[in-house]
Amino acid sequence: MNALLRAVLAWAVILGGVTLGTAAAPAAEIVVVPLKGQVSQAQFFFLRRALKEAERDKAQAVILDMDTYGGELNACVEMQKALAQVKLRTLTYINPNAGSAGALIAISTPEIYMAPISAIGAAAPVMAGGQDLAETLKDKQVSFLSSYFASVAEQNGHNPQIAEAFINKDKGVVIGGQTIHEKGSVLTLSAQEATKLIDGKPVLAQGIAASIEDLLKKAKLEGLVREVKPTGFEVLAFWVTTLAPLFLLGGILGAYLEMKMPGFGLAGILSAICFAIFFAGHYVAGLAGWEAPVLFIIGLALVLGELIVHPGTILPGLLGAVLVASSLVWAMVDRYPGAPLVPDTELLVVPLIKLGLALGVAAIVIYFLAKYLPKTSFFHGLILATHNPAGASLSPTKSEYTRLSVGALGVARSILRPSGKAEFEGELYDVITEGQFVDPGTRVRVKAVEGARIVVEPG
């Protein structure tokens, strides 16, 4: 009997410990994202970053603390798509305005709460300056947007008529036999109108809340509340991602010029800066993680190894080029936590267009650089300054005074890119090509002798 009693007590202690341990576990946090002021691309970047962080941290819910009269339609649609990506509970707190684009973002969340004095609606499309669109264009925009956001509203459990009436002034709203809105103007709802119950269901919003704390009680949310703050870098990130093809172009051209002019100089520094800004901007924008730049560095190392250490092996250089290109595309893909590792075609379109644009322009610029730059005195000066640095030299070469004549034949003893060393009649000389890369062991011919400068060509 005593043994049985001890066993029961032991199990009671164990179960009690498990229960206490479970009770002590902190609830997942609640993330509040302030959406204040004009809806813009920079605000979209901020929201996307906040949503990705919340999903990564397995937050309990995300609350959009909204006060906006509207803004850019494209940014509004992007924000709706971002909200559709996350699998967390999402709510909007209208505090106190959700005008135009703000109303469309609000209906992109399944739950809406409103401050006691607040309004939502009036989302008819207009020009950036506030002027009405041309009649034909307006009809097209209204028809498309009202259908699109009616679908969004229905997907999130809202009445699609409300979404249509926000955009289309010719849309009336009748719910449960009650006329909520007559056609002739776009719909705007006060907090009291939006929370009115018809057949036991609110017209749009779940309730009126005096504050975020009041909302938490009414939405039955408990846990640590964390407000995400926008950073100035997110505005910078907007410009970096928008101008991504230009930074890629600068990086590619800088790398090309660095290979043409040996020694890590201005071109190499420019290339490194452009790629660093590219990856940093996409990281801040919430697009790239650390994986993309790591892949880029590995790929670049393989390419440089192919060009400098073991030229002619091809495979490492090819693999490196694939890794570099993949890292650049990966950095621009809008991938959310938990999404498949390989993005679908829709996500790849814009990054591939940006990379293709940069490569296309770079190819054109490189063509003209290769054709005309070697003939300029600026290029010759850079090559000589880089290849013949000031100070004593231990290299047994004859680059200053030579008796080599035009047409003399020799052999490249180092890779010429475009400068390097070649052997003529048993002596080593500093030489340069007119832009071509020449592998070691290739026969070369003196094309011109200009003082200390020996120009050669394959042959």
VEXDOMI-414140 format. One record per residue (C-alpha): residue number from 0; residue in one letter; z, x, y. Coordinates in nm, 3 decimals, always signed. Each point is the difference from the previous one (the first is absolute). Example, Ala and Ser with C-alpha at 12.3 -4.5 7.8 and 13.67 -1.06 7.14 Angstrom:
2
(atom 0, A, (+0.780, +1.230, -0.450))
(atom 1, S, (-0.066, +0.137, +0.344))
END
This chain:
459
(atom 0, M, (+0.000, +0.000, +0.000))
(atom 1, N, (+0.089, +0.283, +0.237))
(atom 2, A, (-0.330, +0.171, -0.082))
(atom 3, L, (-0.190, -0.320, +0.077))
(atom 4, L, (+0.186, -0.039, +0.331))
(atom 5, R, (-0.079, +0.358, +0.098))
(atom 6, A, (-0.369, -0.054, -0.080))
(atom 7, V, (-0.012, -0.317, +0.211))
(atom 8, L, (+0.168, +0.180, +0.292))
(atom 9, A, (-0.241, +0.294, -0.029))
(atom 10, W, (-0.303, -0.229, +0.013))
(atom 11, A, (+0.153, -0.186, +0.294))
(atom 12, V, (+0.038, +0.328, +0.190))
(atom 13, I, (-0.359, +0.103, -0.081))
(atom 14, L, (-0.148, -0.337, +0.099))
(atom 15, G, (+0.215, -0.007, +0.312))
(atom 16, G, (-0.125, +0.343, +0.096))
(atom 17, V, (-0.360, -0.106, -0.049))
(atom 18, T, (+0.060, -0.315, +0.207))
(atom 19, L, (+0.170, +0.194, +0.278))
(atom 20, G, (-0.273, +0.264, -0.006))
(atom 21, T, (-0.264, -0.267, +0.032))
(atom 22, A, (+0.185, -0.175, +0.280))
(atom 23, A, (+0.038, +0.329, +0.186))
(atom 24, A, (-0.373, +0.075, -0.009))
(atom 25, P, (-0.135, -0.037, +0.356))
(atom 26, A, (-0.259, -0.271, +0.065))
(atom 27, A, (-0.350, +0.114, +0.090))
(atom 28, E, (-0.047, +0.042, +0.373))
(atom 29, I, (-0.171, -0.246, +0.233))
(atom 30, V, (-0.263, +0.160, +0.222))
(atom 31, V, (-0.061, -0.138, +0.350))
(atom 32, V, (-0.334, +0.092, +0.159))
(atom 33, P, (-0.023, -0.073, +0.376))
(atom 34, L, (-0.349, -0.116, +0.102))
(atom 35, K, (+0.028, -0.009, +0.378))
(atom 36, G, (-0.279, -0.007, +0.258))
(atom 37, Q, (-0.374, +0.000, -0.057))
(atom 38, V, (-0.135, -0.007, -0.353))
(atom 39, S, (-0.195, +0.326, -0.036))
(atom 40, Q, (-0.121, +0.257, -0.248))
(atom 41, A, (+0.300, +0.220, +0.082))
(atom 42, Q, (+0.229, -0.295, -0.082))
(atom 43, F, (-0.189, -0.049, -0.326))
(atom 44, F, (+0.064, +0.364, -0.095))
(atom 45, F, (+0.369, -0.053, +0.074))
(atom 46, L, (+0.018, -0.316, -0.213))
(atom 47, R, (-0.187, +0.159, -0.288))
(atom 48, R, (+0.230, +0.301, +0.000))
(atom 49, A, (+0.307, -0.226, +0.006))
(atom 50, L, (-0.130, -0.216, -0.287))
(atom 51, K, (-0.079, +0.301, -0.215))
(atom 52, E, (+0.343, +0.152, +0.062))
(atom 53, A, (+0.169, -0.334, -0.080))
(atom 54, E, (-0.194, -0.037, -0.324))
(atom 55, R, (+0.062, +0.360, -0.097))
(atom 56, D, (+0.375, -0.048, +0.061))
(atom 57, K, (-0.003, -0.334, -0.190))
(atom 58, A, (+0.132, -0.194, +0.298))
(atom 59, Q, (+0.131, -0.352, -0.047))
(atom 60, A, (-0.212, -0.148, +0.280))
(atom 61, V, (-0.201, +0.085, +0.311))
(atom 62, I, (+0.054, -0.200, +0.321))
(atom 63, L, (-0.260, +0.016, +0.280))
(atom 64, D, (+0.190, -0.036, +0.328))
(atom 65, M, (-0.286, -0.135, +0.211))
(atom 66, D, (-0.058, -0.039, +0.372))
(atom 67, T, (-0.368, +0.013, +0.093))
(atom 68, Y, (-0.257, -0.201, +0.190))
(atom 69, G, (-0.281, +0.137, -0.219))
(atom 70, G, (-0.238, +0.292, -0.001))
(atom 71, E, (-0.281, +0.152, -0.203))
(atom 72, L, (-0.155, -0.220, -0.268))
(atom 73, N, (-0.096, +0.295, -0.224))
(atom 74, A, (+0.358, +0.132, +0.007))
(atom 75, C, (+0.129, -0.350, -0.077))
(atom 76, V, (-0.223, -0.027, -0.309))
(atom 77, E, (+0.103, +0.349, -0.114))
(atom 78, M, (+0.367, -0.096, +0.035))
(atom 79, Q, (-0.059, -0.317, -0.203))
(atom 80, K, (-0.163, +0.207, -0.275))
(atom 81, A, (+0.291, +0.247, +0.007))
(atom 82, L, (+0.250, -0.284, -0.042))
(atom 83, A, (-0.206, -0.139, -0.289))
(atom 84, Q, (+0.026, +0.338, -0.176))
(atom 85, V, (+0.378, +0.015, -0.028))
(atom 86, K, (+0.196, -0.173, -0.273))
(atom 87, L, (+0.323, -0.025, +0.198))
(atom 88, R, (+0.145, -0.313, +0.159))
(atom 89, T, (-0.139, -0.020, +0.355))
(atom 90, L, (+0.123, -0.215, +0.290))
(atom 91, T, (-0.096, -0.037, +0.366))
(atom 92, Y, (+0.257, -0.062, +0.273))
(atom 93, I, (-0.175, -0.131, +0.313))
(atom 94, N, (+0.218, +0.131, +0.279))
(atom 95, P, (-0.126, -0.164, +0.218))
(atom 96, N, (-0.382, +0.014, -0.005))
(atom 97, A, (-0.270, +0.007, -0.267))
(atom 98, G, (-0.309, -0.068, +0.203))
(atom 99, S, (-0.359, +0.038, -0.115))
(atom 100, A, (-0.020, +0.299, -0.240))
(atom 101, G, (+0.379, -0.017, -0.039))
(atom 102, A, (-0.027, -0.353, -0.143))
(atom 103, L, (-0.256, +0.118, -0.255))
(atom 104, I, (+0.225, +0.289, -0.106))
(atom 105, A, (+0.298, -0.236, -0.029))
(atom 106, I, (-0.180, -0.234, -0.242))
(atom 107, S, (-0.077, +0.311, -0.210))
(atom 108, T, (+0.367, -0.009, -0.109))
(atom 109, P, (+0.131, -0.280, -0.227))
(atom 110, E, (+0.312, -0.059, +0.214))
(atom 111, I, (+0.015, -0.059, +0.375))
(atom 112, Y, (+0.312, -0.044, +0.213))
(atom 113, M, (-0.001, -0.062, +0.375))
(atom 114, A, (+0.239, +0.064, +0.289))
(atom 115, P, (+0.137, -0.318, +0.164))
(atom 116, I, (-0.241, +0.038, +0.294))
(atom 117, S, (-0.325, +0.132, -0.146))
(atom 118, A, (-0.362, -0.090, -0.068))
(atom 119, I, (-0.281, +0.079, -0.241))
(atom 120, G, (-0.373, -0.066, +0.017))
(atom 121, A, (-0.301, +0.007, +0.236))
(atom 122, A, (-0.207, +0.245, -0.206))
(atom 123, A, (-0.351, -0.080, +0.122))
(atom 124, P, (-0.214, +0.318, +0.011))
(atom 125, V, (-0.091, +0.132, +0.348))
(atom 126, M, (-0.150, +0.319, +0.141))
(atom 127, A, (+0.217, +0.306, +0.061))
(atom 128, G, (+0.032, -0.089, +0.368))
(atom 129, G, (+0.106, -0.357, -0.077))
(atom 130, Q, (-0.336, -0.161, +0.077))
(atom 131, D, (-0.151, -0.260, -0.231))
(atom 132, L, (-0.255, +0.117, -0.255))
(atom 133, A, (-0.363, -0.107, +0.027))
(atom 134, E, (-0.040, -0.345, -0.154))
(atom 135, T, (-0.194, +0.100, -0.314))
(atom 136, L, (+0.221, +0.299, -0.071))
(atom 137, K, (+0.310, -0.209, +0.062))
(atom 138, D, (-0.112, -0.266, -0.248))
(atom 139, K, (-0.057, +0.266, -0.266))
(atom 140, Q, (+0.332, +0.173, +0.064))
(atom 141, V, (+0.198, -0.325, +0.006))
(atom 142, S, (-0.164, -0.127, -0.319))
(atom 143, F, (+0.064, +0.324, -0.188))
(atom 144, L, (+0.351, +0.069, +0.127))
(atom 145, S, (+0.128, -0.356, -0.045))
(atom 146, S, (-0.117, +0.003, -0.363))
(atom 147, Y, (+0.133, +0.350, -0.061))
(atom 148, F, (+0.347, -0.064, +0.137))
(atom 149, A, (+0.018, -0.347, -0.156))
(atom 150, S, (-0.039, +0.185, -0.331))
(atom 151, V, (+0.271, +0.250, +0.105))
(atom 152, A, (+0.235, -0.284, +0.095))
(atom 153, E, (-0.053, -0.183, -0.328))
(atom 154, Q, (+0.055, +0.322, -0.194))
(atom 155, N, (+0.339, +0.038, +0.171))
(atom 156, G, (+0.109, -0.361, -0.047))
(atom 157, H, (-0.082, -0.126, +0.351))
(atom 158, N, (-0.209, -0.302, +0.093))
(atom 159, P, (-0.361, +0.124, +0.048))
(atom 160, Q, (-0.062, -0.269, +0.263))
(atom 161, I, (+0.250, +0.174, +0.227))
(atom 162, A, (-0.181, +0.333, -0.027))
(atom 163, E, (-0.336, -0.163, +0.074))
(atom 164, A, (+0.138, -0.187, +0.301))
(atom 165, F, (+0.143, +0.327, +0.141))
(atom 166, I, (-0.359, +0.126, +0.025))
(atom 167, N, (-0.228, -0.306, +0.024))
(atom 168, K, (+0.054, -0.244, +0.287))
(atom 169, D, (-0.209, -0.260, -0.182))
(atom 170, K, (+0.248, -0.015, -0.288))
(atom 171, G, (+0.264, -0.273, -0.003))
(atom 172, V, (+0.307, +0.015, -0.224))
(atom 173, V, (+0.138, -0.298, -0.190))
(atom 174, I, (+0.287, +0.056, -0.246))
(atom 175, G, (+0.152, -0.279, -0.209))
(atom 176, G, (-0.169, -0.261, +0.216))
(atom 177, Q, (+0.148, +0.150, +0.320))
(atom 178, T, (-0.228, +0.146, +0.265))
(atom 179, I, (+0.132, +0.345, +0.083))
(atom 180, H, (-0.288, +0.102, +0.223))
(atom 181, E, (-0.309, -0.170, +0.140))
(atom 182, K, (-0.324, +0.191, +0.035))
(atom 183, G, (-0.112, +0.116, +0.343))
(atom 184, S, (+0.215, +0.312, +0.038))
(atom 185, V, (+0.131, +0.277, -0.224))
(atom 186, L, (+0.337, -0.066, -0.160))
(atom 187, T, (+0.326, +0.149, +0.124))
(atom 188, L, (+0.333, -0.091, -0.160))
(atom 189, S, (+0.349, +0.031, +0.145))
(atom 190, A, (+0.288, +0.096, -0.228))
(atom 191, Q, (+0.104, -0.363, -0.026))
(atom 192, E, (-0.353, -0.120, -0.081))
(atom 193, A, (-0.058, +0.276, -0.255))
(atom 194, T, (+0.324, -0.076, -0.187))
(atom 195, K, (-0.039, -0.379, -0.001))
(atom 196, L, (+0.033, -0.138, -0.354))
(atom 197, I, (-0.269, -0.232, -0.133))
(atom 198, D, (+0.040, -0.123, -0.357))
(atom 199, G, (+0.278, +0.254, -0.043))
(atom 200, K, (-0.213, +0.297, +0.100))
(atom 201, P, (-0.012, +0.178, +0.341))
(atom 202, V, (-0.323, -0.008, +0.199))
(atom 203, L, (-0.010, +0.381, +0.001))
(atom 204, A, (+0.329, +0.190, +0.049))
(atom 205, Q, (+0.296, -0.002, -0.240))
(atom 206, G, (+0.257, -0.020, +0.276))
(atom 207, I, (+0.136, +0.095, +0.341))
(atom 208, A, (+0.214, +0.314, +0.022))
(atom 209, A, (+0.191, +0.121, +0.306))
(atom 210, S, (-0.022, +0.365, -0.108))
(atom 211, I, (-0.095, +0.230, -0.287))
(atom 212, E, (+0.356, -0.038, -0.133))
(atom 213, D, (-0.036, -0.379, +0.007))
(atom 214, L, (-0.335, +0.029, -0.177))
(atom 215, L, (+0.159, +0.211, -0.277))
(atom 216, K, (+0.255, -0.274, -0.066))
(atom 217, K, (-0.259, -0.279, -0.004))
(atom 218, A, (-0.239, +0.200, -0.218))
(atom 219, K, (+0.290, +0.095, -0.235))
(atom 220, L, (-0.053, +0.373, +0.047))
(atom 221, E, (+0.285, +0.245, -0.044))
(atom 222, G, (-0.007, +0.376, +0.023))
(atom 223, L, (-0.037, +0.294, +0.235))
(atom 224, V, (-0.238, -0.077, +0.289))
(atom 225, R, (-0.222, +0.287, +0.116))
(atom 226, E, (-0.231, -0.026, +0.300))
(atom 227, V, (-0.311, +0.217, -0.011))
(atom 228, K, (-0.081, +0.170, +0.329))
(atom 229, P, (-0.357, +0.075, +0.112))
(atom 230, T, (-0.072, +0.360, +0.095))
(atom 231, G, (-0.225, +0.149, +0.265))
(atom 232, F, (-0.173, +0.190, -0.279))
(atom 233, E, (-0.135, -0.330, -0.136))
(atom 234, V, (-0.205, -0.045, +0.316))
(atom 235, L, (-0.127, +0.355, -0.047))
(atom 236, A, (-0.069, -0.077, -0.365))
(atom 237, F, (-0.221, -0.291, +0.108))
(atom 238, W, (-0.224, +0.237, +0.193))
(atom 239, V, (-0.002, +0.262, -0.274))
(atom 240, T, (-0.107, -0.251, -0.266))
(atom 241, T, (-0.255, -0.160, +0.235))
(atom 242, L, (-0.150, +0.340, +0.083))
(atom 243, A, (+0.034, +0.131, -0.357))
(atom 244, P, (-0.375, +0.091, -0.028))
(atom 245, L, (+0.031, +0.226, +0.307))
(atom 246, F, (+0.301, +0.187, -0.141))
(atom 247, L, (-0.181, +0.037, -0.334))
(atom 248, L, (-0.307, +0.127, +0.185))
(atom 249, G, (+0.210, +0.255, +0.190))
(atom 250, G, (+0.165, +0.116, -0.322))
(atom 251, I, (-0.330, +0.038, -0.186))
(atom 252, L, (-0.178, +0.183, +0.284))
(atom 253, G, (+0.298, +0.229, +0.057))
(atom 254, A, (+0.006, +0.089, -0.370))
(atom 255, Y, (-0.375, +0.070, +0.004))
(atom 256, L, (+0.024, +0.228, +0.304))
(atom 257, E, (+0.299, +0.182, -0.148))
(atom 258, M, (-0.203, +0.079, -0.313))
(atom 259, K, (-0.283, +0.127, +0.219))
(atom 260, M, (+0.233, +0.219, +0.207))
(atom 261, P, (+0.241, +0.193, -0.228))
(atom 262, G, (+0.367, +0.024, +0.087))
(atom 263, F, (+0.232, -0.291, +0.077))
(atom 264, G, (-0.093, -0.068, +0.361))
(atom 265, L, (-0.049, -0.281, +0.247))
(atom 266, A, (-0.229, -0.204, -0.228))
(atom 267, G, (+0.247, +0.015, -0.289))
(atom 268, I, (+0.288, -0.103, +0.227))
(atom 269, L, (-0.208, -0.291, +0.137))
(atom 270, S, (-0.082, -0.115, -0.353))
(atom 271, A, (+0.365, +0.019, -0.110))
(atom 272, I, (+0.114, -0.196, +0.310))
(atom 273, C, (-0.260, -0.274, -0.051))
(atom 274, F, (+0.090, -0.052, -0.367))
(atom 275, A, (+0.374, +0.016, +0.078))
(atom 276, I, (-0.037, -0.271, +0.269))
(atom 277, F, (-0.212, -0.207, -0.240))
(atom 278, F, (+0.260, +0.002, -0.279))
(atom 279, A, (+0.300, -0.031, +0.235))
(atom 280, G, (-0.153, -0.299, +0.180))
(atom 281, H, (-0.075, -0.183, -0.323))
(atom 282, Y, (+0.350, +0.077, -0.128))
(atom 283, V, (+0.162, -0.150, +0.310))
(atom 284, A, (-0.235, -0.300, -0.018))
(atom 285, G, (+0.132, -0.073, -0.348))
(atom 286, L, (-0.327, +0.080, -0.177))
(atom 287, A, (+0.058, +0.343, -0.151))
(atom 288, G, (+0.296, +0.148, -0.182))
(atom 289, W, (+0.059, +0.367, -0.079))
(atom 290, E, (-0.234, -0.018, -0.300))
(atom 291, A, (-0.321, +0.005, +0.209))
(atom 292, P, (+0.068, +0.326, +0.190))
(atom 293, V, (+0.126, +0.168, -0.320))
(atom 294, L, (-0.325, -0.091, -0.176))
(atom 295, F, (-0.192, +0.128, +0.303))
(atom 296, I, (+0.178, +0.337, -0.007))
(atom 297, I, (-0.060, +0.042, -0.374))
(atom 298, G, (-0.367, -0.088, +0.041))
(atom 299, L, (-0.039, +0.235, +0.297))
(atom 300, A, (+0.159, +0.284, -0.198))
(atom 301, L, (-0.249, -0.053, -0.283))
(atom 302, V, (-0.295, -0.002, +0.242))
(atom 303, L, (+0.119, +0.319, +0.175))
(atom 304, G, (+0.058, +0.163, -0.337))
(atom 305, E, (-0.358, -0.080, -0.096))
(atom 306, L, (-0.137, +0.143, +0.324))
(atom 307, I, (+0.217, +0.312, +0.029))
(atom 308, V, (+0.173, +0.094, -0.326))
(atom 309, H, (-0.238, -0.098, -0.277))
(atom 310, P, (-0.338, -0.100, +0.150))
(atom 311, G, (-0.253, -0.145, -0.240))
(atom 312, T, (+0.238, -0.173, -0.243))
(atom 313, I, (-0.093, -0.340, +0.155))
(atom 314, L, (+0.246, -0.222, -0.192))
(atom 315, P, (+0.316, +0.078, +0.204))
(atom 316, G, (-0.191, -0.044, +0.325))
(atom 317, L, (-0.149, -0.329, -0.117))
(atom 318, L, (+0.340, -0.129, -0.113))
(atom 319, G, (+0.150, +0.113, +0.332))
(atom 320, A, (-0.268, -0.183, +0.200))
(atom 321, V, (+0.068, -0.320, -0.199))
(atom 322, L, (+0.376, +0.032, +0.065))
(atom 323, V, (-0.054, +0.060, +0.373))
(atom 324, A, (-0.231, -0.302, +0.034))
(atom 325, S, (+0.233, -0.216, -0.210))
(atom 326, S, (+0.303, +0.096, +0.210))
(atom 327, L, (-0.181, -0.092, +0.323))
(atom 328, V, (-0.099, -0.341, -0.139))
(atom 329, W, (+0.346, -0.057, -0.152))
(atom 330, A, (+0.165, +0.068, +0.336))
(atom 331, M, (-0.199, -0.286, +0.155))
(atom 332, V, (+0.053, -0.259, -0.277))
(atom 333, D, (+0.244, -0.280, +0.088))
(atom 334, R, (+0.199, +0.009, -0.326))
(atom 335, Y, (+0.327, -0.189, -0.048))
(atom 336, P, (+0.289, +0.097, -0.233))
(atom 337, G, (-0.062, -0.131, -0.350))
(atom 338, A, (-0.376, -0.030, +0.053))
(atom 339, P, (-0.236, +0.150, -0.264))
(atom 340, L, (-0.048, +0.376, +0.031))
(atom 341, V, (-0.378, -0.043, +0.030))
(atom 342, P, (-0.071, -0.224, +0.302))
(atom 343, D, (-0.255, -0.280, -0.024))
(atom 344, T, (-0.341, +0.014, +0.167))
(atom 345, E, (+0.109, -0.200, +0.307))
(atom 346, L, (+0.267, +0.256, +0.087))
(atom 347, L, (-0.242, +0.291, -0.042))
(atom 348, V, (-0.279, -0.129, +0.225))
(atom 349, V, (+0.142, +0.098, +0.342))
(atom 350, P, (+0.134, +0.344, -0.110))
(atom 351, L, (-0.334, +0.085, -0.163))
(atom 352, I, (-0.191, -0.109, +0.312))
(atom 353, K, (+0.223, +0.218, +0.221))
(atom 354, L, (-0.033, +0.302, -0.230))
(atom 355, G, (-0.376, -0.054, -0.037))
(atom 356, L, (-0.039, -0.022, +0.378))
(atom 357, A, (+0.192, +0.325, +0.049))
(atom 358, L, (-0.198, +0.181, -0.271))
(atom 359, G, (-0.333, -0.128, +0.131))
(atom 360, V, (+0.064, +0.113, +0.358))
(atom 361, A, (+0.145, +0.330, -0.129))
(atom 362, A, (-0.315, +0.066, -0.205))
(atom 363, I, (-0.219, -0.050, +0.308))
(atom 364, V, (+0.219, +0.222, +0.221))
(atom 365, I, (+0.024, +0.270, -0.270))
(atom 366, Y, (-0.380, +0.001, -0.035))
(atom 367, F, (-0.045, +0.079, +0.368))
(atom 368, L, (+0.288, +0.250, +0.000))
(atom 369, A, (-0.149, +0.186, -0.297))
(atom 370, K, (-0.339, +0.005, +0.168))
(atom 371, Y, (+0.091, +0.100, +0.353))
(atom 372, L, (+0.357, +0.140, +0.013))
(atom 373, P, (-0.079, +0.338, -0.170))
(atom 374, K, (-0.258, +0.066, +0.273))
(atom 375, T, (+0.251, -0.035, +0.283))
(atom 376, S, (+0.185, +0.289, +0.164))
(atom 377, F, (+0.320, -0.207, -0.022))
(atom 378, F, (-0.022, +0.002, -0.381))
(atom 379, H, (-0.077, +0.372, -0.015))
(atom 380, G, (+0.294, +0.075, +0.226))
(atom 381, L, (+0.236, -0.203, -0.217))
(atom 382, I, (-0.121, +0.168, -0.317))
(atom 383, L, (+0.035, +0.350, +0.141))
(atom 384, A, (+0.343, -0.074, +0.148))
(atom 385, T, (+0.118, -0.144, -0.330))
(atom 386, H, (-0.157, +0.255, -0.227))
(atom 387, N, (+0.080, +0.310, +0.207))
(atom 388, P, (+0.360, -0.052, +0.119))
(atom 389, A, (+0.162, +0.243, +0.239))
(atom 390, G, (+0.196, +0.289, -0.146))
(atom 391, A, (-0.042, +0.258, -0.272))
(atom 392, S, (-0.191, -0.090, -0.316))
(atom 393, L, (+0.050, +0.139, -0.350))
(atom 394, S, (-0.326, -0.151, -0.126))
(atom 395, P, (-0.258, +0.266, -0.095))
(atom 396, T, (-0.290, -0.175, +0.175))
(atom 397, K, (-0.267, +0.108, +0.242))
(atom 398, S, (-0.043, -0.286, +0.242))
(atom 399, E, (+0.005, +0.176, +0.338))
(atom 400, Y, (-0.285, +0.253, -0.017))
(atom 401, T, (-0.255, -0.019, -0.270))
(atom 402, R, (-0.338, +0.138, -0.078))
(atom 403, L, (-0.101, -0.302, -0.206))
(atom 404, S, (-0.340, -0.127, +0.092))
(atom 405, V, (-0.153, -0.348, -0.021))
(atom 406, G, (-0.121, -0.066, -0.354))
(atom 407, A, (+0.261, +0.220, -0.172))
(atom 408, L, (+0.109, -0.145, -0.336))
(atom 409, G, (+0.355, -0.019, -0.128))
(atom 410, V, (+0.248, -0.210, -0.199))
(atom 411, A, (+0.272, -0.237, +0.122))
(atom 412, R, (+0.337, +0.131, -0.120))
(atom 413, S, (+0.206, -0.292, +0.130))
(atom 414, I, (-0.082, -0.363, +0.064))
(atom 415, L, (-0.184, -0.028, +0.332))
(atom 416, R, (+0.127, -0.315, +0.177))
(atom 417, P, (-0.189, +0.091, +0.212))
(atom 418, S, (+0.153, +0.347, +0.052))
(atom 419, G, (+0.125, +0.245, -0.257))
(atom 420, K, (-0.084, +0.336, -0.154))
(atom 421, A, (-0.323, +0.131, -0.149))
(atom 422, E, (-0.091, +0.335, -0.157))
(atom 423, F, (-0.302, +0.201, +0.116))
(atom 424, E, (-0.078, +0.339, -0.150))
(atom 425, G, (+0.354, +0.032, -0.139))
(atom 426, E, (+0.172, -0.087, +0.329))
(atom 427, L, (+0.187, -0.320, +0.094))
(atom 428, Y, (-0.093, -0.177, +0.325))
(atom 429, D, (+0.130, -0.302, +0.190))
(atom 430, V, (-0.286, -0.250, +0.002))
(atom 431, I, (-0.065, -0.360, +0.098))
(atom 432, T, (-0.256, -0.265, -0.096))
(atom 433, E, (-0.149, -0.262, +0.231))
(atom 434, G, (+0.220, -0.268, -0.150))
(atom 435, Q, (-0.078, +0.020, -0.372))
(atom 436, F, (+0.265, +0.053, -0.266))
(atom 437, V, (-0.085, +0.290, -0.231))
(atom 438, D, (+0.179, +0.069, -0.331))
(atom 439, P, (+0.119, +0.351, -0.097))
(atom 440, G, (-0.265, +0.195, -0.193))
(atom 441, T, (-0.291, -0.164, +0.182))
(atom 442, R, (-0.272, +0.231, +0.131))
(atom 443, V, (-0.023, -0.008, +0.380))
(atom 444, R, (-0.245, +0.134, +0.257))
(atom 445, V, (+0.072, +0.116, +0.353))
(atom 446, K, (-0.163, -0.246, +0.239))
(atom 447, A, (+0.124, +0.141, +0.331))
(atom 448, V, (+0.221, +0.281, +0.133))
(atom 449, E, (+0.158, -0.076, +0.335))
(atom 450, G, (+0.235, +0.287, +0.083))
(atom 451, A, (+0.299, -0.041, -0.232))
(atom 452, R, (-0.129, -0.331, -0.129))
(atom 453, I, (-0.205, +0.004, -0.322))
(atom 454, V, (-0.173, -0.326, -0.082))
(atom 455, V, (-0.107, -0.044, -0.362))
(atom 456, E, (-0.170, -0.265, -0.211))
(atom 457, P, (-0.030, -0.054, -0.375))
(atom 458, G, (-0.290, +0.192, -0.142))
END
